[in-house]
Amino acid sequence: MIANDIGASISEAIMNGHFDDLRASLSSDVIIAGAGPSGLAAAIVLASAGRSVTIVEKRLSPGGGIWGGGMTMSKIVVQESAVGLLSEIGVRYQKVEGGLYVADAIEFACMLCARALQAGARMLNLHVVEDVCLQDGRVTGAVVNKSILGEQFPVDPLVFRAKAIIDATGHEASVVQTLKERGLIQSPEGSQFGEGPMDVEAGEKFVVDEAGVIFPGLYVAGMSVCACFGGPRMGPIFGGMLLSGTKIGELLLSELR
Ligand SMILES: Cc1cc2nc3c(=O)[nH]c(=O)nc-3n(C[C@H](O)[C@H](O)[C@H](O)COP(=O)(O)OP(=O)(O)OC[C@H]3O[C@@H](n4cnc5c(N)ncnc54)[C@H](O)[C@@H]3O)c2cc1C
């Protein structure tokens, strides 16, 4: 085989693999916007149960806010109620003071990504959910573009159908924002849109308790829960993100059934 032939074969393998994923993503049970801890935790639950899951991540590297740990120190902390989830995905941890557990942030991000993919979820990195499709008052799909491309050039996005979308985009709550900007979603009575000041314990509880449906077909998990319902921002602790994503995964499993 001459050198150019192998080069073309490599390119063909990459393109075929990518377009298989892209084609399969055209119709999913669930599209998850954002590959942070909450989105990946939801993906693991859904894909492990055999649901068709597409994760759309706007950055090159999935993992969201995990990589930076606390103030760039790549360790994560979880509380007792979430430590079982670390064991389930094979992340090693150590018990420290205060009923807390510490683990390596890089191991955590890698294991979450690996488990989600090995369970069968597809991941489209460098792709962004720009908007949602709405039919008869229900979200029926995501409008997806390549990151950067759509912002810089007049390139039309593609449409991916799904029975449900999870906004796991973190502080931005950027999918919910598309409906809010059009006045289609209002903050619940007496609450605000945007996070409140830090209250670690209340925030960890809020991000799990309030995770749920925000509009027919659209669900929120992780920090976007606080952004949407005015919950307190929480300390640098990741248990709530995992529990919030897992809760939405299980909720959707029962609803899709
Ligand atoms: C400014 C800032 C403040 C923080 N404050 C706190 C805090 O108070 N408490 C705390 O615990 N942690 C905080 N963190 C750390 C961290 O963000 C969270 O703890 C945790 O990572 C949130 O998990 P998540 O799953 O909700 O979302 P993230 O980890 O933020 O992941 C969201 C992912 O969605 C992607 N994304 C966003 N929009 C789109 C879109 N439209 N389409 C596709 N992908 C998209 C992002 O690229 C990202 O990878 C903060 C981080 C930042 C940057």
The ligand as an SDF file (V2000), in Angstrom:
LIG
                    3D

 53 58  0  0  0  0  0  0  0  0999 V2000
  -18.0520   30.9560   37.1870 C   0  0  0  0  0  0  0  0  0  0  0  0
  -18.1490   29.6060   37.8560 C   0  0  0  0  0  0  0  0  0  0  0  0
  -18.7160   29.5410   39.1100 C   0  0  0  0  0  0  0  0  0  0  0  0
  -18.8100   28.2940   39.7320 C   0  0  0  0  0  0  0  0  0  0  0  0
  -19.4420   28.2850   40.9040 N   0  0  0  0  0  0  0  0  0  0  0  0
  -19.6370   27.1110   41.5130 C   0  0  0  0  0  0  0  0  0  0  0  0
  -20.3650   27.0870   42.6890 C   0  0  0  0  0  0  0  0  0  0  0  0
  -20.8470   28.0640   43.2060 O   0  0  0  0  0  0  0  0  0  0  0  0
  -20.5460   25.8790   43.2640 N   0  0  0  0  0  0  0  0  0  0  0  0
  -20.0680   24.7300   42.6980 C   0  0  0  0  0  0  0  0  0  0  0  0
  -20.2810   23.6580   43.2280 O   0  0  0  0  0  0  0  0  0  0  0  0
  -19.3770   24.7560   41.5910 N   0  0  0  0  0  0  0  0  0  0  0  0
  -19.1600   25.8940   40.9560 C   0  0  0  0  0  0  0  0  0  0  0  0
  -18.4620   25.9280   39.8150 N   0  0  0  0  0  0  0  0  0  0  0  0
  -17.8630   24.6720   39.3490 C   0  0  0  0  0  0  0  0  0  0  0  0
  -18.6610   23.8340   38.3790 C   0  0  0  0  0  0  0  0  0  0  0  0
  -19.2160   24.6110   37.3560 O   0  0  0  0  0  0  0  0  0  0  0  0
  -19.8070   23.0460   39.0060 C   0  0  0  0  0  0  0  0  0  0  0  0
  -19.6530   22.5810   40.2560 O   0  0  0  0  0  0  0  0  0  0  0  0
  -20.1400   21.8010   38.1810 C   0  0  0  0  0  0  0  0  0  0  0  0
  -19.1730   21.5120   37.2380 O   0  0  0  0  0  0  0  0  0  0  0  0
  -21.4770   22.0130   37.5610 C   0  0  0  0  0  0  0  0  0  0  0  0
  -21.8650   20.8170   36.9620 O   0  0  0  0  0  0  0  0  0  0  0  0
  -22.9560   20.8130   35.8260 P   0  0  0  0  0  0  0  0  0  0  0  0
  -23.0850   19.4010   35.3870 O   0  0  0  0  0  0  0  0  0  0  0  0
  -24.1800   21.4840   36.3000 O   0  0  0  0  0  0  0  0  0  0  0  0
  -22.3900   21.7170   34.6460 O   0  0  0  0  0  0  0  0  0  0  0  0
  -20.9140   22.0120   34.0990 P   0  0  0  0  0  0  0  0  0  0  0  0
  -19.8800   21.2100   34.7560 O   0  0  0  0  0  0  0  0  0  0  0  0
  -20.7590   23.4930   34.1110 O   0  0  0  0  0  0  0  0  0  0  0  0
  -21.0320   21.4990   32.5950 O   0  0  0  0  0  0  0  0  0  0  0  0
  -21.8430   22.1330   31.6530 C   0  0  0  0  0  0  0  0  0  0  0  0
  -21.3320   21.7830   30.2910 C   0  0  0  0  0  0  0  0  0  0  0  0
  -22.2740   22.2380   29.3400 O   0  0  0  0  0  0  0  0  0  0  0  0
  -21.5720   22.7360   28.2130 C   0  0  0  0  0  0  0  0  0  0  0  0
  -22.5070   23.6270   27.5130 N   0  0  0  0  0  0  0  0  0  0  0  0
  -22.9470   24.8330   27.9080 C   0  0  0  0  0  0  0  0  0  0  0  0
  -23.8750   25.3080   27.0490 N   0  0  0  0  0  0  0  0  0  0  0  0
  -24.0200   24.3560   26.0940 C   0  0  0  0  0  0  0  0  0  0  0  0
  -24.8460   24.2290   24.9550 C   0  0  0  0  0  0  0  0  0  0  0  0
  -25.7250   25.1800   24.6240 N   0  0  0  0  0  0  0  0  0  0  0  0
  -24.7280   23.1350   24.1740 N   0  0  0  0  0  0  0  0  0  0  0  0
  -23.8430   22.1480   24.4950 C   0  0  0  0  0  0  0  0  0  0  0  0
  -23.0450   22.2060   25.5920 N   0  0  0  0  0  0  0  0  0  0  0  0
  -23.1450   23.2800   26.3790 C   0  0  0  0  0  0  0  0  0  0  0  0
  -20.3450   23.3900   28.8020 C   0  0  0  0  0  0  0  0  0  0  0  0
  -19.3060   23.4940   27.8490 O   0  0  0  0  0  0  0  0  0  0  0  0
  -20.0030   22.4220   29.9400 C   0  0  0  0  0  0  0  0  0  0  0  0
  -19.0940   21.4210   29.5270 O   0  0  0  0  0  0  0  0  0  0  0  0
  -18.3300   27.1210   39.1400 C   0  0  0  0  0  0  0  0  0  0  0  0
  -17.7660   27.2140   37.8760 C   0  0  0  0  0  0  0  0  0  0  0  0
  -17.6730   28.4350   37.2400 C   0  0  0  0  0  0  0  0  0  0  0  0
  -17.0600   28.5060   35.8740 C   0  0  0  0  0  0  0  0  0  0  0  0
  1  2  1  0
  2  3  1  0
  2 52  2  0
  3  4  2  0
  4  5  1  0
  4 50  1  0
  5  6  2  0
  6  7  1  0
  6 13  1  0
  7  8  2  0
  7  9  1  0
  9 10  1  0
 10 11  2  0
 10 12  1  0
 12 13  2  0
 13 14  1  0
 14 15  1  0
 14 50  1  0
 15 16  1  0
 16 17  1  0
 16 18  1  0
 18 19  1  0
 18 20  1  0
 20 21  1  0
 20 22  1  0
 22 23  1  0
 23 24  1  0
 24 25  2  0
 24 26  1  0
 24 27  1  0
 27 28  1  0
 28 29  2  0
 28 30  1  0
 28 31  1  0
 31 32  1  0
 32 33  1  0
 33 34  1  0
 33 48  1  0
 34 35  1  0
 35 36  1  0
 35 46  1  0
 36 37  1  0
 36 45  1  0
 37 38  2  0
 38 39  1  0
 39 40  1  0
 39 45  2  0
 40 41  1  0
 40 42  2  0
 42 43  1  0
 43 44  2  0
 44 45  1  0
 46 47  1  0
 46 48  1  0
 48 49  1  0
 50 51  2  0
 51 52  1  0
 52 53  1  0
M  END
$$$$
